[in-house]
Amino acid sequence: MRKWTIPLAFIGLGGAGALLYSLLSRGLKRGGEKAPARLAAWNDATRRELDRIQESLQKVEQSLHTHSAS
């Protein structure tokens, strides 16, 4: 699992960064008062996605430990 942890983390962070860049660039183009609300919504969505990724990685890790112990 250790050899996949860092690449998976970079993939997840890269996707989150691309989404953030996209949302921020849209918000800056449109400007106005909607940007903080959109950023807060993005923050919530990103937190849920990161939690989901972490749970998936923990399941994979548990699965690998189960198979290696057998």
Secondary structure, DSSP 8 states (H G I E B T S, - for coil): -HHHHHHHHHHHHHHHHHHHHHHHHHHHHH-SSHHHHHHHHHHHHHHHHHHHHHHHHHHHHHHHHHHHH-
